[in-house]
Amino acid sequence: MAQPWSSPARVAEPDEQISFEELALAARNHALPLEALRYDVTPIGLHYLLTHYDIPELDPAEFTVTIAGRVTRPVRLDLPALRARPRVTTRVTMECAGNGRALLNPRPVSQPWLTGAVGTAEWTGTPLAPVLREAGLADDAVEVVFAGADHGVERGVTQDYQRSLPVAEALRDEVLLAYEMNGVPLPPQHGAPLRLVVPGWYGMAHVKWLRQITVRDTPFDGYQNTSAYRLRQHPDEPGEPVTRMLPRALLQPPGYPDFMSRVRGLAAGPCRLTGRAWAGDAEVTGVEVSIDGGEHWTPAALEPSDAPAWVWRRWWYDWQATPGHYRLQARATDAAGRTQPVDQSWNRGGFTNNLVQRVEVMVTDATSPPAAAAAAPAPNPTG
Amino acid sequence: MAQPWSSPARVAEPDEQISFEELALAARNHALPLEALRYDVTPIGLHYLLTHYDIPELDPAEFTVTIAGRVTRPVRLDLPALRARPRVTTRVTMECAGNGRALLNPRPVSQPWLTGAVGTAEWTGTPLAPVLREAGLADDAVEVVFAGADHGVERGVTQDYQRSLPVAEALRDEVLLAYEMNGVPLPPQHGAPLRLVVPGWYGMAHVKWLRQITVRDTPFDGYQNTSAYRLRQHPDEPGEPVTRMLPRALLQPPGYPDFMSRVRGLAAGPCRLTGRAWAGDAEVTGVEVSIDGGEHWTPAALEPSDAPAWVWRRWWYDWQATPGHYRLQARATDAAGRTQPVDQSWNRGGFTNNLVQRVEVMVTDATSPPAAAAAAPAPNPTG
């Protein structure tokens, strides 16, 4: 199995800028452009996208998914059979577990996300639990492994992408075998013709190009569960698994951008700051905003919602913008009492990093010339 | 007008890696993942995308485009009026003028494209020429300016994105006012609800979020025509304008990737190498392939086509892959005798760079263990 083509996972040197390997990943995969926080449901092409290997080509007419392993009645389902089953559409905010990685110091060297590795889609499919129950879960079943058709090498391990869930998670009502996104058949890059959707979990659990479901009586020891997606301080410790999304708020940057620095320009006056907030299990109970770089925090208004925590909610804060240079921040708190940190929580993989976003804004008096270059903010990463 | 927030355009130092500003652009904008060369028409979400500022939000119900300036009958058209006009669907391969920029040495600091800033779509809309003729072009008309709704600051200049075409180009039969892409209304990121499509030209001419068309009796001196998108060796020369696409071939990387390095793994045996080739005006007449890093070149088969040069054509080359490390390359030649260079053609903006692509492949004997790490190629950018 071991194919040692790529170097082991590593952490960048303190003064090391982005490498060409990281750039190649950033050019393939893409973030939600933050102005797209304006849409309740993210249009196709704007939702974040991470493809570990290549997008595989699967013929929908030939496609089947198998359910096997520790079940009494193994089954193989094609797309017409899946579509003939009960149909459910559910809205889910999905975030990459590595969101914010490139902002960490030191920086874990992998897909170099800033803050936009998120999106919200309407997924349509059939619930997984009845499929598993009909197949007849064995009494000793402990985990369910979901295997995709995407094939590659990662840190020396040749593999088809595979992730497991504990049986209790796989049996949650909300977990879907999804064949549509935003009302159309899944696009190739989002898992056509079938993917798993696990509301509340980071993106790595929502296996794309799903073609095999295997029930196990022992914990799965595959690469994506035991090597990748673990929270570690040192490379030789087993680490804790990455599971559900931590609370996060994102601010839709106000005004207009500078092409290169993405610093924002804004005319002085009233400005409604708005954005979205979500969490993995306990609902978001509040969002606070700081316009002074974190010195003071003020509660934002939060749109009422009956939806689960994993559906992002709109929030807003009315700001009377006066000329100057501002660093805007927003932070979410969930019902479990977790608040986004203002100082980073670091691990070697750069996972579950919900450090608060920072947005640099230059507010100009509409009646006078803009501020001089000397007053401009440094080109910090503002995601 | 001058808002000096961003630094002037510059060229990276010889040992300077990718900056956070470049990364922020790479995270927002995205390339065609090269395996998507398999699709004749690029699915939405996989076509390359470059947004200079933010994606604007325009209400289709309120939207109008005006045609004014040096015309006898200025006109304002809404979407129903545009849709009531003759409807044309045309396939167009569109490439960013900056494609390949990050591979240049030294590297112009801007959107850091590798080789994937391209895509092919089916655009539906109404031809521009009859609209201009009905408006009554003045005898002294020389250029037509197309203004989008996207607003921002670029190298100190606050602007709505605007580009002009010479009148003769604007009157070409193929130029469209497009309101659909691949059979659906334009997605927000591709210019909803209306964009210009100028087949054969690099992407900067296909103005998105098009809301104003102005006929002029003098050449347009706007930023995107006179400052950006010029071919210059020195910052103080006027430079030549960027116009039509140069010929280019891209190879769909064979085998499977390494997650981090994107180096390819491939089992020894017969392998059909395939890809696409296109050009801006004179048709592609040949594609050659090298499997030895450019020492030898062999003609590839080129799919017959009656389509114009700006619709990519499939090509293929049957390779008998034996174990080893290869650097694959492909180069296109057009009917005007232009062949892609194997050495870079450099300019300060990093435009019209059609240097041949390189794809690193490790071919392994399927019956023996994979090559050791020491034999792996260096992590060069391979796009």
HADDOCK unambig.tbl for C-alpha pairs under 7 A between the chains (distance, minus, plus):
assign (segid A and resid 3 and name CA) (segid B and resid 370 and name CA) 6.05 0.50 0.50
assign (segid A and resid 4 and name CA) (segid B and resid 372 and name CA) 6.38 0.50 0.50
assign (segid A and resid 4 and name CA) (segid B and resid 373 and name CA) 5.10 0.50 0.50
assign (segid A and resid 5 and name CA) (segid B and resid 373 and name CA) 5.45 0.50 0.50
assign (segid A and resid 5 and name CA) (segid B and resid 376 and name CA) 5.74 0.50 0.50
assign (segid A and resid 6 and name CA) (segid B and resid 258 and name CA) 6.80 0.50 0.50
assign (segid A and resid 6 and name CA) (segid B and resid 260 and name CA) 6.60 0.50 0.50
assign (segid A and resid 6 and name CA) (segid B and resid 261 and name CA) 6.33 0.50 0.50
assign (segid A and resid 17 and name CA) (segid B and resid 17 and name CA) 5.54 0.50 0.50
assign (segid A and resid 17 and name CA) (segid B and resid 18 and name CA) 6.00 0.50 0.50
assign (segid A and resid 17 and name CA) (segid B and resid 19 and name CA) 6.18 0.50 0.50
assign (segid A and resid 18 and name CA) (segid B and resid 17 and name CA) 6.01 0.50 0.50
assign (segid A and resid 18 and name CA) (segid B and resid 18 and name CA) 4.91 0.50 0.50
assign (segid A and resid 18 and name CA) (segid B and resid 19 and name CA) 6.37 0.50 0.50
assign (segid A and resid 19 and name CA) (segid B and resid 17 and name CA) 6.19 0.50 0.50
assign (segid A and resid 19 and name CA) (segid B and resid 18 and name CA) 6.36 0.50 0.50
assign (segid A and resid 20 and name CA) (segid B and resid 381 and name CA) 5.71 0.50 0.50
assign (segid A and resid 21 and name CA) (segid B and resid 260 and name CA) 6.28 0.50 0.50
assign (segid A and resid 21 and name CA) (segid B and resid 261 and name CA) 5.57 0.50 0.50
assign (segid A and resid 21 and name CA) (segid B and resid 379 and name CA) 6.84 0.50 0.50
assign (segid A and resid 21 and name CA) (segid B and resid 381 and name CA) 6.79 0.50 0.50
assign (segid A and resid 24 and name CA) (segid B and resid 383 and name CA) 6.49 0.50 0.50
assign (segid A and resid 26 and name CA) (segid B and resid 26 and name CA) 5.77 0.50 0.50
assign (segid A and resid 26 and name CA) (segid B and resid 27 and name CA) 5.56 0.50 0.50
assign (segid A and resid 27 and name CA) (segid B and resid 26 and name CA) 5.55 0.50 0.50
assign (segid A and resid 27 and name CA) (segid B and resid 27 and name CA) 6.90 0.50 0.50
assign (segid A and resid 27 and name CA) (segid B and resid 30 and name CA) 5.29 0.50 0.50
assign (segid A and resid 27 and name CA) (segid B and resid 31 and name CA) 5.51 0.50 0.50
assign (segid A and resid 28 and name CA) (segid B and resid 30 and name CA) 6.32 0.50 0.50
assign (segid A and resid 28 and name CA) (segid B and resid 31 and name CA) 5.74 0.50 0.50
assign (segid A and resid 28 and name CA) (segid B and resid 32 and name CA) 6.83 0.50 0.50
assign (segid A and resid 28 and name CA) (segid B and resid 33 and name CA) 5.27 0.50 0.50
assign (segid A and resid 30 and name CA) (segid B and resid 27 and name CA) 5.30 0.50 0.50
assign (segid A and resid 30 and name CA) (segid B and resid 28 and name CA) 6.33 0.50 0.50
assign (segid A and resid 30 and name CA) (segid B and resid 30 and name CA) 6.00 0.50 0.50
assign (segid A and resid 31 and name CA) (segid B and resid 27 and name CA) 5.51 0.50 0.50
assign (segid A and resid 31 and name CA) (segid B and resid 28 and name CA) 5.75 0.50 0.50
assign (segid A and resid 32 and name CA) (segid B and resid 28 and name CA) 6.84 0.50 0.50
assign (segid A and resid 33 and name CA) (segid B and resid 28 and name CA) 5.28 0.50 0.50
assign (segid A and resid 35 and name CA) (segid B and resid 54 and name CA) 6.55 0.50 0.50
assign (segid A and resid 35 and name CA) (segid B and resid 55 and name CA) 6.85 0.50 0.50
assign (segid A and resid 44 and name CA) (segid B and resid 45 and name CA) 6.19 0.50 0.50
assign (segid A and resid 45 and name CA) (segid B and resid 44 and name CA) 6.20 0.50 0.50
assign (segid A and resid 45 and name CA) (segid B and resid 45 and name CA) 3.66 0.50 0.50
assign (segid A and resid 52 and name CA) (segid B and resid 259 and name CA) 5.77 0.50 0.50
assign (segid A and resid 53 and name CA) (segid B and resid 257 and name CA) 5.72 0.50 0.50
assign (segid A and resid 53 and name CA) (segid B and resid 258 and name CA) 6.98 0.50 0.50
assign (segid A and resid 53 and name CA) (segid B and resid 259 and name CA) 5.66 0.50 0.50
assign (segid A and resid 54 and name CA) (segid B and resid 35 and name CA) 6.57 0.50 0.50
assign (segid A and resid 54 and name CA) (segid B and resid 257 and name CA) 6.87 0.50 0.50
assign (segid A and resid 55 and name CA) (segid B and resid 35 and name CA) 6.86 0.50 0.50
assign (segid A and resid 110 and name CA) (segid B and resid 260 and name CA) 6.84 0.50 0.50
assign (segid A and resid 151 and name CA) (segid B and resid 256 and name CA) 6.42 0.50 0.50
assign (segid A and resid 152 and name CA) (segid B and resid 256 and name CA) 5.26 0.50 0.50
assign (segid A and resid 152 and name CA) (segid B and resid 257 and name CA) 5.16 0.50 0.50
assign (segid A and resid 152 and name CA) (segid B and resid 258 and name CA) 5.80 0.50 0.50
assign (segid A and resid 152 and name CA) (segid B and resid 259 and name CA) 6.81 0.50 0.50
assign (segid A and resid 153 and name CA) (segid B and resid 257 and name CA) 6.28 0.50 0.50
assign (segid A and resid 153 and name CA) (segid B and resid 258 and name CA) 4.52 0.50 0.50
assign (segid A and resid 153 and name CA) (segid B and resid 259 and name CA) 6.03 0.50 0.50
assign (segid A and resid 154 and name CA) (segid B and resid 258 and name CA) 5.77 0.50 0.50
assign (segid A and resid 154 and name CA) (segid B and resid 259 and name CA) 5.18 0.50 0.50
assign (segid A and resid 256 and name CA) (segid B and resid 151 and name CA) 6.43 0.50 0.50
assign (segid A and resid 256 and name CA) (segid B and resid 152 and name CA) 5.26 0.50 0.50
assign (segid A and resid 257 and name CA) (segid B and resid 53 and name CA) 5.73 0.50 0.50
assign (segid A and resid 257 and name CA) (segid B and resid 54 and name CA) 6.87 0.50 0.50
assign (segid A and resid 257 and name CA) (segid B and resid 152 and name CA) 5.15 0.50 0.50
assign (segid A and resid 257 and name CA) (segid B and resid 153 and name CA) 6.28 0.50 0.50
assign (segid A and resid 258 and name CA) (segid B and resid 6 and name CA) 6.79 0.50 0.50
assign (segid A and resid 258 and name CA) (segid B and resid 53 and name CA) 7.00 0.50 0.50
assign (segid A and resid 258 and name CA) (segid B and resid 152 and name CA) 5.80 0.50 0.50
assign (segid A and resid 258 and name CA) (segid B and resid 153 and name CA) 4.52 0.50 0.50
assign (segid A and resid 258 and name CA) (segid B and resid 154 and name CA) 5.77 0.50 0.50
assign (segid A and resid 259 and name CA) (segid B and resid 52 and name CA) 5.77 0.50 0.50
assign (segid A and resid 259 and name CA) (segid B and resid 53 and name CA) 5.68 0.50 0.50
assign (segid A and resid 259 and name CA) (segid B and resid 152 and name CA) 6.81 0.50 0.50
assign (segid A and resid 259 and name CA) (segid B and resid 153 and name CA) 6.03 0.50 0.50
assign (segid A and resid 259 and name CA) (segid B and resid 154 and name CA) 5.16 0.50 0.50
assign (segid A and resid 260 and name CA) (segid B and resid 6 and name CA) 6.58 0.50 0.50
assign (segid A and resid 260 and name CA) (segid B and resid 21 and name CA) 6.30 0.50 0.50
assign (segid A and resid 260 and name CA) (segid B and resid 110 and name CA) 6.83 0.50 0.50
assign (segid A and resid 261 and name CA) (segid B and resid 6 and name CA) 6.32 0.50 0.50
assign (segid A and resid 261 and name CA) (segid B and resid 21 and name CA) 5.57 0.50 0.50
assign (segid A and resid 370 and name CA) (segid B and resid 3 and name CA) 6.11 0.50 0.50
assign (segid A and resid 372 and name CA) (segid B and resid 4 and name CA) 6.50 0.50 0.50
assign (segid A and resid 373 and name CA) (segid B and resid 4 and name CA) 5.12 0.50 0.50
assign (segid A and resid 373 and name CA) (segid B and resid 5 and name CA) 5.54 0.50 0.50
assign (segid A and resid 376 and name CA) (segid B and resid 5 and name CA) 5.78 0.50 0.50
assign (segid A and resid 379 and name CA) (segid B and resid 21 and name CA) 6.88 0.50 0.50
assign (segid A and resid 381 and name CA) (segid B and resid 20 and name CA) 5.72 0.50 0.50
assign (segid A and resid 381 and name CA) (segid B and resid 21 and name CA) 6.73 0.50 0.50
assign (segid A and resid 383 and name CA) (segid B and resid 24 and name CA) 6.46 0.50 0.50
